[in-house]
């Protein structure tokens, strides 16, 4: 099992929280509980990795998700499927 870096996990969280949305560093900072400057650094790293694009001054578009985000979504869907099956079985 591959161990993920903290930065990779943060990027995954941001892309899942704001998929295909325009965000500001303040919104990301509030969501992550970090400073505005830290959020801006994260967004700039996301731009360099191709997960975000700068739209205008202070606004960023979260354009795609890393492979890890898709893995997280698949895991959540499997969990939901198991819950639904359990609930249907108890009727």
CNS distance restraints for C-alpha pairs under 8 A (distance, minus, plus):
assign (resid   4 and name CA) (resid   8 and name CA) 6.29 0.50 0.50
assign (resid   4 and name CA) (resid   9 and name CA) 6.74 0.50 0.50
assign (resid   5 and name CA) (resid   9 and name CA) 6.39 0.50 0.50
assign (resid   6 and name CA) (resid  10 and name CA) 6.17 0.50 0.50
assign (resid   7 and name CA) (resid  11 and name CA) 6.14 0.50 0.50
assign (resid   8 and name CA) (resid  12 and name CA) 6.16 0.50 0.50
assign (resid   9 and name CA) (resid  13 and name CA) 6.19 0.50 0.50
assign (resid  10 and name CA) (resid  14 and name CA) 6.23 0.50 0.50
assign (resid  11 and name CA) (resid  15 and name CA) 6.14 0.50 0.50
assign (resid  11 and name CA) (resid  42 and name CA) 7.46 0.50 0.50
assign (resid  11 and name CA) (resid  46 and name CA) 7.01 0.50 0.50
assign (resid  11 and name CA) (resid  66 and name CA) 7.98 0.50 0.50
assign (resid  12 and name CA) (resid  16 and name CA) 6.15 0.50 0.50
assign (resid  12 and name CA) (resid  65 and name CA) 6.93 0.50 0.50
assign (resid  12 and name CA) (resid  66 and name CA) 6.50 0.50 0.50
assign (resid  12 and name CA) (resid  68 and name CA) 6.74 0.50 0.50
assign (resid  12 and name CA) (resid  69 and name CA) 5.46 0.50 0.50
assign (resid  13 and name CA) (resid  17 and name CA) 5.99 0.50 0.50
assign (resid  13 and name CA) (resid  69 and name CA) 7.81 0.50 0.50
assign (resid  14 and name CA) (resid  18 and name CA) 6.01 0.50 0.50
assign (resid  14 and name CA) (resid  28 and name CA) 7.20 0.50 0.50
assign (resid  15 and name CA) (resid  19 and name CA) 5.39 0.50 0.50
assign (resid  15 and name CA) (resid  51 and name CA) 7.60 0.50 0.50
assign (resid  15 and name CA) (resid  62 and name CA) 6.40 0.50 0.50
assign (resid  15 and name CA) (resid  64 and name CA) 6.98 0.50 0.50
assign (resid  15 and name CA) (resid  65 and name CA) 5.49 0.50 0.50
assign (resid  15 and name CA) (resid  66 and name CA) 7.85 0.50 0.50
assign (resid  15 and name CA) (resid  69 and name CA) 7.50 0.50 0.50
assign (resid  16 and name CA) (resid  65 and name CA) 7.27 0.50 0.50
assign (resid  16 and name CA) (resid  69 and name CA) 6.66 0.50 0.50
assign (resid  18 and name CA) (resid  22 and name CA) 7.77 0.50 0.50
assign (resid  18 and name CA) (resid  23 and name CA) 7.49 0.50 0.50
assign (resid  18 and name CA) (resid  62 and name CA) 6.54 0.50 0.50
assign (resid  19 and name CA) (resid  62 and name CA) 5.91 0.50 0.50
assign (resid  19 and name CA) (resid  63 and name CA) 7.05 0.50 0.50
assign (resid  19 and name CA) (resid  64 and name CA) 7.17 0.50 0.50
assign (resid  19 and name CA) (resid  65 and name CA) 7.66 0.50 0.50
assign (resid  20 and name CA) (resid  61 and name CA) 6.58 0.50 0.50
assign (resid  20 and name CA) (resid  62 and name CA) 5.15 0.50 0.50
assign (resid  20 and name CA) (resid  63 and name CA) 5.29 0.50 0.50
assign (resid  20 and name CA) (resid  64 and name CA) 7.08 0.50 0.50
assign (resid  21 and name CA) (resid  61 and name CA) 5.56 0.50 0.50
assign (resid  21 and name CA) (resid  62 and name CA) 5.60 0.50 0.50
assign (resid  21 and name CA) (resid  63 and name CA) 7.62 0.50 0.50
assign (resid  22 and name CA) (resid  55 and name CA) 7.86 0.50 0.50
assign (resid  22 and name CA) (resid  59 and name CA) 6.36 0.50 0.50
assign (resid  22 and name CA) (resid  60 and name CA) 5.32 0.50 0.50
assign (resid  22 and name CA) (resid  61 and name CA) 4.26 0.50 0.50
assign (resid  22 and name CA) (resid  62 and name CA) 6.41 0.50 0.50
assign (resid  23 and name CA) (resid  27 and name CA) 6.31 0.50 0.50
assign (resid  23 and name CA) (resid  28 and name CA) 7.15 0.50 0.50
assign (resid  23 and name CA) (resid  59 and name CA) 5.61 0.50 0.50
assign (resid  23 and name CA) (resid  60 and name CA) 5.29 0.50 0.50
assign (resid  23 and name CA) (resid  61 and name CA) 6.32 0.50 0.50
assign (resid  23 and name CA) (resid  62 and name CA) 7.54 0.50 0.50
assign (resid  24 and name CA) (resid  28 and name CA) 6.56 0.50 0.50
assign (resid  24 and name CA) (resid  58 and name CA) 5.80 0.50 0.50
assign (resid  24 and name CA) (resid  59 and name CA) 4.83 0.50 0.50
assign (resid  24 and name CA) (resid  60 and name CA) 6.21 0.50 0.50
assign (resid  25 and name CA) (resid  29 and name CA) 5.91 0.50 0.50
assign (resid  25 and name CA) (resid  36 and name CA) 5.63 0.50 0.50
assign (resid  25 and name CA) (resid  37 and name CA) 7.61 0.50 0.50
assign (resid  25 and name CA) (resid  39 and name CA) 5.29 0.50 0.50
assign (resid  25 and name CA) (resid  40 and name CA) 5.23 0.50 0.50
assign (resid  25 and name CA) (resid  43 and name CA) 7.44 0.50 0.50
assign (resid  25 and name CA) (resid  58 and name CA) 6.90 0.50 0.50
assign (resid  25 and name CA) (resid  59 and name CA) 7.42 0.50 0.50
assign (resid  26 and name CA) (resid  30 and name CA) 6.08 0.50 0.50
assign (resid  26 and name CA) (resid  36 and name CA) 5.43 0.50 0.50
assign (resid  26 and name CA) (resid  39 and name CA) 7.34 0.50 0.50
assign (resid  27 and name CA) (resid  31 and name CA) 6.18 0.50 0.50
assign (resid  28 and name CA) (resid  32 and name CA) 6.08 0.50 0.50
assign (resid  28 and name CA) (resid  36 and name CA) 7.79 0.50 0.50
assign (resid  28 and name CA) (resid  39 and name CA) 5.85 0.50 0.50
assign (resid  29 and name CA) (resid  33 and name CA) 5.56 0.50 0.50
assign (resid  29 and name CA) (resid  34 and name CA) 4.88 0.50 0.50
assign (resid  29 and name CA) (resid  35 and name CA) 5.55 0.50 0.50
assign (resid  29 and name CA) (resid  36 and name CA) 5.22 0.50 0.50
assign (resid  29 and name CA) (resid  38 and name CA) 7.35 0.50 0.50
assign (resid  29 and name CA) (resid  39 and name CA) 5.10 0.50 0.50
assign (resid  30 and name CA) (resid  34 and name CA) 6.74 0.50 0.50
assign (resid  30 and name CA) (resid  35 and name CA) 7.97 0.50 0.50
assign (resid  34 and name CA) (resid  38 and name CA) 6.27 0.50 0.50
assign (resid  34 and name CA) (resid  39 and name CA) 6.64 0.50 0.50
assign (resid  35 and name CA) (resid  39 and name CA) 6.29 0.50 0.50
assign (resid  36 and name CA) (resid  40 and name CA) 6.14 0.50 0.50
assign (resid  37 and name CA) (resid  41 and name CA) 6.27 0.50 0.50
assign (resid  38 and name CA) (resid  42 and name CA) 6.24 0.50 0.50
assign (resid  39 and name CA) (resid  43 and name CA) 6.19 0.50 0.50
assign (resid  40 and name CA) (resid  44 and name CA) 6.17 0.50 0.50
assign (resid  41 and name CA) (resid  45 and name CA) 6.25 0.50 0.50
assign (resid  42 and name CA) (resid  46 and name CA) 6.17 0.50 0.50
assign (resid  43 and name CA) (resid  47 and name CA) 6.24 0.50 0.50
assign (resid  43 and name CA) (resid  52 and name CA) 6.98 0.50 0.50
assign (resid  43 and name CA) (resid  60 and name CA) 7.50 0.50 0.50
assign (resid  44 and name CA) (resid  48 and name CA) 6.40 0.50 0.50
assign (resid  45 and name CA) (resid  49 and name CA) 6.28 0.50 0.50
assign (resid  46 and name CA) (resid  50 and name CA) 6.09 0.50 0.50
assign (resid  46 and name CA) (resid  51 and name CA) 5.04 0.50 0.50
assign (resid  46 and name CA) (resid  52 and name CA) 5.40 0.50 0.50
assign (resid  47 and name CA) (resid  51 and name CA) 5.76 0.50 0.50
assign (resid  47 and name CA) (resid  52 and name CA) 4.60 0.50 0.50
assign (resid  47 and name CA) (resid  53 and name CA) 5.51 0.50 0.50
assign (resid  47 and name CA) (resid  54 and name CA) 7.41 0.50 0.50
assign (resid  50 and name CA) (resid  63 and name CA) 7.79 0.50 0.50
assign (resid  50 and name CA) (resid  64 and name CA) 7.46 0.50 0.50
assign (resid  51 and name CA) (resid  62 and name CA) 6.07 0.50 0.50
assign (resid  51 and name CA) (resid  63 and name CA) 5.45 0.50 0.50
assign (resid  51 and name CA) (resid  64 and name CA) 4.84 0.50 0.50
assign (resid  51 and name CA) (resid  65 and name CA) 6.09 0.50 0.50
assign (resid  51 and name CA) (resid  66 and name CA) 7.34 0.50 0.50
assign (resid  52 and name CA) (resid  60 and name CA) 6.49 0.50 0.50
assign (resid  52 and name CA) (resid  61 and name CA) 5.41 0.50 0.50
assign (resid  52 and name CA) (resid  62 and name CA) 4.36 0.50 0.50
assign (resid  52 and name CA) (resid  63 and name CA) 5.02 0.50 0.50
assign (resid  52 and name CA) (resid  64 and name CA) 6.89 0.50 0.50
assign (resid  53 and name CA) (resid  60 and name CA) 5.58 0.50 0.50
assign (resid  53 and name CA) (resid  61 and name CA) 5.13 0.50 0.50
assign (resid  53 and name CA) (resid  62 and name CA) 6.60 0.50 0.50
assign (resid  53 and name CA) (resid  63 and name CA) 6.75 0.50 0.50
assign (resid  54 and name CA) (resid  58 and name CA) 7.86 0.50 0.50
assign (resid  54 and name CA) (resid  59 and name CA) 6.16 0.50 0.50
assign (resid  54 and name CA) (resid  60 and name CA) 4.46 0.50 0.50
assign (resid  54 and name CA) (resid  61 and name CA) 6.25 0.50 0.50
assign (resid  55 and name CA) (resid  59 and name CA) 5.51 0.50 0.50
assign (resid  55 and name CA) (resid  60 and name CA) 5.25 0.50 0.50
assign (resid  55 and name CA) (resid  61 and name CA) 6.26 0.50 0.50
assign (resid  56 and name CA) (resid  60 and name CA) 7.18 0.50 0.50
assign (resid  65 and name CA) (resid  69 and name CA) 5.94 0.50 0.50
assign (resid  65 and name CA) (resid  70 and name CA) 7.36 0.50 0.50
assign (resid  66 and name CA) (resid  70 and name CA) 7.12 0.50 0.50
assign (resid  67 and name CA) (resid  71 and name CA) 6.51 0.50 0.50
assign (resid  68 and name CA) (resid  72 and name CA) 6.26 0.50 0.50
assign (resid  69 and name CA) (resid  73 and name CA) 6.24 0.50 0.50
assign (resid  70 and name CA) (resid  74 and name CA) 6.17 0.50 0.50
assign (resid  71 and name CA) (resid  75 and name CA) 6.26 0.50 0.50
assign (resid  72 and name CA) (resid  76 and name CA) 6.27 0.50 0.50
assign (resid  73 and name CA) (resid  77 and name CA) 6.18 0.50 0.50
assign (resid  74 and name CA) (resid  78 and name CA) 6.22 0.50 0.50
assign (resid  75 and name CA) (resid  79 and name CA) 6.23 0.50 0.50
assign (resid  76 and name CA) (resid  80 and name CA) 6.16 0.50 0.50
assign (resid  77 and name CA) (resid  81 and name CA) 6.10 0.50 0.50
assign (resid  78 and name CA) (resid  82 and name CA) 6.26 0.50 0.50
assign (resid  79 and name CA) (resid  83 and name CA) 6.27 0.50 0.50
assign (resid  80 and name CA) (resid  84 and name CA) 6.14 0.50 0.50
assign (resid  81 and name CA) (resid  85 and name CA) 6.15 0.50 0.50
assign (resid  82 and name CA) (resid  86 and name CA) 6.16 0.50 0.50
assign (resid  83 and name CA) (resid  87 and name CA) 6.16 0.50 0.50
assign (resid  84 and name CA) (resid  88 and name CA) 6.04 0.50 0.50
assign (resid  85 and name CA) (resid  89 and name CA) 6.02 0.50 0.50
assign (resid  86 and name CA) (resid  90 and name CA) 6.35 0.50 0.50
assign (resid  87 and name CA) (resid  91 and name CA) 6.90 0.50 0.50
